[in-house]
């Protein structure tokens, strides 16, 4: 998980990891707000941090009920409260650390995950491809975009890229969706080819099928590019449509190699919804049909 993602999650957790605690004189202590506390712990678990601490609570009274409050004897309750207070302090410390090292997220930004890089040649090629994809789409007078790398994270290589305008982020979100649709079509074509080869059909027939698939794919890319143009540009500009076609095609190839594009964490929902869920590309559908309907 990226540092900026962790920063965002932990800033939420310091607000969400809360509970009410009240000791009564009859040796019974009341815990309240457990539904929210359980949700916060589940969220914490997704980060892969403090897993041992969270695991310890799984067998406690907090998770053995789905109710929002429980009553415990005071001795047991005090032990549980001590552990909860310690967890909350740890989360607070991590939140402070992530604030210091995470940096700020620019409003008109996206996050790009490069395909697996094995050498400098790969890094140079993938970076150059993304530079071309973005520039062809958004660096023009109508979109008023720009391409600037704000930060790079290690592990899988992630680039935080500033695009310069809301229109640019909107276009790249839609372009990523179109590229994902083309990627899905390519994968479907590959499956058909494998099936045809398994039937041991003559080479001439196989070539004809491959040619038909290529024609269908080219038409699909053209339709997606035209739709992107109609959404973001005015008038007629065939050169810009060709640039969008190339960007869609290049990005679909990079997605096949493992690349991802995500909106920045601080983008509003109406913008994040323009980007595809990169973990569910097999179920993605073209938006052109919806627009026509």
N, C-alpha and C positions, 0 to 999 in steps of 0.2 A: 504494500500500500504506500502511495506517495506521501512525502512529508506534509504537503499542503492538505491532503485528505485527512491525515491524522490530526493536523492542526484544527481543521474544521470540526471533526468528530469530538475531539477532546474539549473544544470550547463549548460544545453542546452538553457533553457529559458532566462538566462541572456544575451546570444548571440542573441537570436531570437526576443526578445521583443524590437524591434527598429522601428523607423519611421523617416521620414524627415519632417521638419516644416519650412515654409518660409512665413514671413509676407511681403505683397506687399503694396506700398503706396496708393493704391486705396481702402483700407479697405477690401481687399480680402486676405485670408491666405490659403496657399496650404499645404495639408497633402499628403505625398507620402509613398510608401512601405506598403500599408494597407493589401495586400494579405498575406504577411508574418506575419504581426501583428495579423491578425485574426486567422491564423493557430496557432500561439504561444498562444493566449488566449484560443483557444479550447483545446490545450494541457494542459494548466494550469488548466482548468476546470476538466480534468480527474483525477487530484490529489485529488480533494475534498477540496482543500485549497483556500482561498481568493475568495470563490464563490460569496459572496455579491458584492465584488469589480468588478468581471468579469460581473456579472449580470447587473450591472449599465451601462456597455458599450454596452450591447445587444440592448438597445433602442437608442443608440447614432448614429451619422452619420457614424461611422466606420462600423457598421453592417447593415445599411440600404441600402448599395450598395455592389456589388461584384467587383467594380472597384479597381484598385491599387492606385488611387489618388482621392481626393475630394477638392473642394474649399468651404470655409466657410467665413462668415463675421468674422472679426478679434476678436470681443468680444467673440463670441461663441467658436472660435478656441482656444483662450487663456484659457478659462475654461476647454476645453477638454484636452489641453496639460498639464495643472496642474494635472488633474486626472491621465493621463497617466504616468507622471513623478512620481507621488506618488506610482502608482502600480509597476513601474519598481524598485523604491527604496525598496518596500516591498519584491519583488521577490529577489532582491540582498541580503537583510538581511537574508531571509530564506535560500538562497543558502550558505551564510557564515555559518549559524548555522548547516546545514546538512553536510557541509564539516568537521566541528569540531566533530560532533557526529557520522557520518556515517562510519568512518573507511575506510580502503582500501580493494579492492576486489582482491584476488589472482587470477592469470591467470588461473590456472588449478583447478577451483572450480565449484561447483554446489550449488543450493539452494533447500532445501527439506522442504516441508510443511507437518507436521505430521497430521494424522487424528485427529479428535476431541478427546481431552484428558479430562477425567473426574476425574482421580485420579492418584496417583503415580504408581500404577500397570500398567495402560494404558501407561504412559510415558515410564516406564521401558521396556514394551513389544515392543512398536513401535520402540524405540531407538535400542533395541537389534535386531529386525527384519532388520532394515536398515543397522545396522553394519554387519550383516551376508550377506545381499544382496550385499553390496559393496565389502566386503572382498573376498567373493567367486569369484567375477568377476574380480577384478583388482589387488589383492595383489598376484603377481606372477612375475617371472623373465622377461617374455615377455612384459607385460603391464607396469611393474615397477611402480605400483600405491601404494598409501597409503591412509589411511582414518584418517582425523584429523578435528575435529570440530573447526572452527575459531571463530564463533559467534553464538549467539542465540537471536532471537527477540521475544518479547511478543505478546499478542493478540492470533491470531492463531500462533502456535509455528512453527517458521521457523529456520532451521539450515543452516548455511553456512559451507559447508564441503569441505576441501582441499583434492584433489585426487592424487596429486603428479606428474602427467604427462599428456601430451596432449592425449596420447593413452588411458589413463584411462577415461578422460572426454568423448572422442569419443565413447568408449565402453559403458559407462553408458548412453549416449544419445541414442544409438541404442538399448540398453537393455530396456530403458524406453519406447521407441517406441514399441518394441515387447510386453512388459507387457501391454501396452495400447491396443494393438490388441487383446490380450488374454482377457483382461477385457471386451472389446466390445463383444467378442464371448460368454463370460459368461452371459452377460446381454441378448444377443439374446436367449441363451438357457433358461434363466429364463422366458422370454416372451413366448417361445414355451410351456414350462411346464405349465404355467398359462392357456394358451389356451387349452391344452390337458385336464387339470383338469376340466375346464369349460364344456367340452364335456362329462364329467362323464364316461370316458373310464375305463375299468377294470384295477385294480391295476397291474396285470401282464403285461399288455400292457404299462402302464405308466413306470414301472420299466425297461422294455426293451428299451423304448425311452431314459430314463435317462442314461442307460448303454451305449447306442450308442453315446449319446452326450458326455459322459465322455471319451470314446475311441477317438472320434474325437478331443476333447480338448487336450488330452494327445499327440496325433499325431501332433497337431498344435504347442504345446509347444516344442516338440522335434525338429520340423522343424525350429522354431524360434531360438532355442538354437544352432542348427547346423549351421545356417546362421551366427549367432553372432560369433561363433568359427571360421568359415571360413574367416570372415572379419578381425579378430584381432589376430589369432594364426596360427602358422605353425605346420606341422606334425600331428600326431594322439595322442590325449590325451582324452580318454573317461571320465576320472575323471573330467577334466575341463568342458567337455560338460555337465556332470551331475550337476556340480556346477552352470553352467549357467541356466540349466533347473529349478533348485530350485530357483535361484534368480528371474527369469522371473515369476514363479508361485507365489512366495511370494509377489513380487512387484505388480502383478495384483490384489491380494487380498487387499493390502494396498490402491491401487488406488480406489478400490470399497468402501473403508471406508473413502475416502476423501483426501488421500495423493497426493502430487504433487512433481515432480522433474523438476527444471528449470536450464538452463545454467546460469552461472554468467553473469552479465550485460556487462562485458568487452570482452566477447567471440566474435570472428569473425563470420560472417554470415554462413560460411560453417560448423561451429560447432553448432550454434544455430539451424540450419535447421535439425540437427540430432534428436533433441528433439521434441516430439509431442506438439501440442497446447492443453494444458490441458482443455481448454474450448470447444474444438471441437472433443472430443473423439468419439462421435457417428458417425463421418464421416471418421475416420481413417481407412487406409487400410494397409495390410501387405506389406513390401518392398520386400519380397521374390519373388513375382510375377514380380515386376519390374526388379529385378536382373536377373531372368530367361529369361525375354524378351530381 
